[in-house]
Amino acid sequence: MLSPKLFFELLVEKGIDFFVGIPDSILKSFCAYITDHTSKGSHIICANEGTAVGLAIGYHLATNKVPLIYMQNSGLGNAVNPLLSLVDREVYSIPVLMVIAWRGEPGRKDEPQHKKQGRVMLALMEAMEIPYEIITGNPEAANNAVQKAVSYMKENSAPFALVVREGAFDSYTLKDMQKLSFPLTREDAIKLIIDSLCDEDIVISTTGMSSREVFEYREELNHGHGRDFLTVGGMGHASQIALGIASQKHNRKVFCFDGDGSVIMHMGAMAINGVQKCENFIHIVINNGAHGSVGGQPTVGFDINFRGVAKAVGYKTILEAETKEEINRSMDVLKKSKGPSFLEIRVNKGHRKDLGRPTMTPVENKNAFMEFLK
Ligand SMILES: Cc1ncc(C[n+]2csc(CCOP(=O)(O)OP(=O)(O)O)c2C)c(N)n1
């Protein structure tokens, strides 16, 4: 296996010492190593993979050096536009080194939302005419791949990708882990909210552990799974899915369980949520200040004022909670008030080690959910 330290040093040796991206579980150890071994200004965890490309372009323009952009392959979609319409050789011809985690690689077990993306991943790179090497965990091969990437970028002033296989990196645990002391975890908060919902209430949950926790709690309660739409992929889009439903089902309350990282990823959605004035739309952001589902890398969730944003864009009822009592009180208010409403719940990082995964397929989930909406 490849040591994150060795890989990091290989890059730095070649003058690549500016890192931007969005964390991912396959790159967990590499991301953690970067976080622990770079100064604040040389590692920026971005809003989404597209904005990461923007930052990388700016860095190159200012320094004439090659930036590194890391991402999960599901984030490639966010990055395609700036890659093809700015970075590309036929436009500004910017050398950037992409490190892309290969979820859903054919032949490996993975979740439904990763399978297609994993299968078409290399074809996508080829269609974009971005050359790549695969990082398997063999240190010598990694060295050669980095060497090849650097030579290519130098000669062509164009992007190159290193596609990282699951299990390629040795484990490295984030040292710079911010300790939080909120009374609840995300799962505690989710359970309290679900306990206070009525039978007809609609739930849209965000990508990652949130949806898995919703699924497990419904299982435990014997509620079936029709009341929830699990946004298993498409990180950052849960609130717009919720808004789309709320705008058509005026007599049902629609609760979106969002994450800080997910909201930040497509924060513009909040502006649309605020301005649409859907009275039955309730946006609950469970803020743990981290990309908790993929290794706990920080977000700017505790550095920004989510409630201030909600107010500025026109949400009507805006609440915050940390304790069980505050959540219960907030839910009582939300049930009575006219939306769009916003509740921020601050929680600790972390999840149960034995947390399962949805046992229904996405299509089964969709069918049960559409039946519930009727
Ligand atoms: C476009 C895209 N980029 C990256 C990922 C990988 N990913 C899955 S969950 C997650 C973190 C979500 O963070 P947040 O919304 O704060 O929720 P938390 O996991 O902390 O509960 C990330 C980065 C993804 N699924 N899709």
PDBQT file of the ligand as one rigid body, heavy atoms in Angstrom, charges set to zero:
ROOT
HETATM    1  C1  LIG A 401     -20.364  15.611  -5.556  1.00  0.00    +0.000 C 
HETATM    2  C2  LIG A 401     -19.876  14.809  -4.424  1.00  0.00    +0.000 A 
HETATM    3  N1  LIG A 401     -18.695  15.118  -3.856  1.00  0.00    +0.000 NA
HETATM    4  C3  LIG A 401     -18.226  14.385  -2.809  1.00  0.00    +0.000 A 
HETATM    5  C4  LIG A 401     -18.945  13.336  -2.304  1.00  0.00    +0.000 A 
HETATM    6  C5  LIG A 401     -18.411  12.503  -1.164  1.00  0.00    +0.000 C 
HETATM    7  N2  LIG A 401     -19.180  12.772   0.066  1.00  0.00    +0.000 N 
HETATM    8  C6  LIG A 401     -20.207  11.984   0.478  1.00  0.00    +0.000 A 
HETATM    9  S1  LIG A 401     -20.896  12.497   1.903  1.00  0.00    +0.000 SA
HETATM   10  C7  LIG A 401     -19.794  13.778   2.018  1.00  0.00    +0.000 A 
HETATM   11  C8  LIG A 401     -19.786  14.703   3.199  1.00  0.00    +0.000 C 
HETATM   12  C9  LIG A 401     -21.098  15.317   3.520  1.00  0.00    +0.000 C 
HETATM   13  O1  LIG A 401     -20.896  16.295   4.522  1.00  0.00    +0.000 OA
HETATM   14  P1  LIG A 401     -22.120  16.941   5.265  1.00  0.00    +0.000 P 
HETATM   15  O2  LIG A 401     -23.167  17.340   4.314  1.00  0.00    +0.000 OA
HETATM   16  O3  LIG A 401     -21.591  18.002   6.168  1.00  0.00    +0.000 OA
HETATM   17  O4  LIG A 401     -22.729  15.757   6.107  1.00  0.00    +0.000 OA
HETATM   18  P2  LIG A 401     -22.030  14.820   7.228  1.00  0.00    +0.000 P 
HETATM   19  O5  LIG A 401     -21.407  13.700   6.508  1.00  0.00    +0.000 OA
HETATM   20  O6  LIG A 401     -21.071  15.646   8.018  1.00  0.00    +0.000 OA
HETATM   21  O7  LIG A 401     -23.200  14.394   8.049  1.00  0.00    +0.000 OA
HETATM   22  C10 LIG A 401     -18.920  13.799   0.928  1.00  0.00    +0.000 A 
HETATM   23  C11 LIG A 401     -17.857  14.799   0.728  1.00  0.00    +0.000 C 
HETATM   24  C12 LIG A 401     -20.166  13.060  -2.938  1.00  0.00    +0.000 A 
HETATM   25  N3  LIG A 401     -20.951  12.048  -2.538  1.00  0.00    +0.000 N 
HETATM   26  N4  LIG A 401     -20.595  13.795  -3.975  1.00  0.00    +0.000 NA
ENDROOT
TORSDOF 0
